[in-house]
Amino acid sequence: RAFAFGAMGHAHGLDVTDGRVLWQRDLAAEFQASINTWGVTAAPLVVGELVIFQIGGQPGACLVALDVKTGQERWRALDGKASYSAPRLIRQGGRDVVLAWTSHWLACLEPLTGKVLWKVAYQPAKMILNVPDPVLDETGRRVLLSAFYDGAVLYDLKPDFGPPQLLWKRAGV
């Protein structure tokens, strides 16, 4: 299977051998998402039998996980708008977790259930311009976020899933 997520919030599950559409959903309409200025750009994340989309839908559907085979909803999590940054699978505390940087949160979620393990508030200074994906250092413990108006922040992730520690912040323009 392959997955596509269009700029206006249309999701498709495709047969990788011939491109046939296996399922399709208008996630922006279904979850009342507010599309950002430059559309939806966060790539979907495949974790096992789930494909996770950052759509900024409501209520509580900033992130939505669908079944890879059927396209049916398996979970939804977090309030707030989407950013342009793709969720990513990382290792924290010896297990795989989803790290998501939305318009309002840096959050860590359990991939199979969407349970929020921790989240820290993130408030854009002028507008949502969280474009780059979070960057982890070689240890996997420090995560760097950088956005045009907001500058950069560095967090230290805790192995016990407590909220990360802010190590420093540099203001943007």
ABEGO torsion letter per residue (X at the ends): XBBBBBAAGBBBBBBAAAGBBABBBBAAAAAGBBBBAAEBABBBBBBEABBBBBAGBOBGAABBBBBAAAGBBABBBEBEBBBABBBBBBBBGGBBBBBBBBAABBBBBBAAAGBBABBBBBBBAABBABABBBBBBAAGABBBBBBAAAEBBBBBBBAAGBBBBBABBBBBX
